[in-house]
Amino acid sequence: MKIEIITPDRKVYEGEIKSVRVPGKKGSFQVLKDHAPIISTLESGTVYIVEQDNKEVQFDIDGGVIEVRSNKIILLAEAVK
């Protein structure tokens, strides 16, 4: 799966990943390969990414929106700390 994390002023992260866990408005949720299409709002919190080599990367965001479709994830964050 491919992910892009973007803020209004820059691209923060882009890469091939195994999974991502995000702080949804109604609770944290995880996206794995072949996830059903979804668009969701996000709260402030931590985004946890597991890369292809099993390395975990974290980003603290100030809310935003995530779109998942055809194994491509776009996360539009208001800000990344």
ABEGO torsion letter per residue (X at the ends): XBBBBBBAABBABBEBBABBBBBBAAEBBBBBBGBBBBBBBBBBEBBBBBBAAGBBBBBBBBEEBBBBBGGBBBBBBABBX
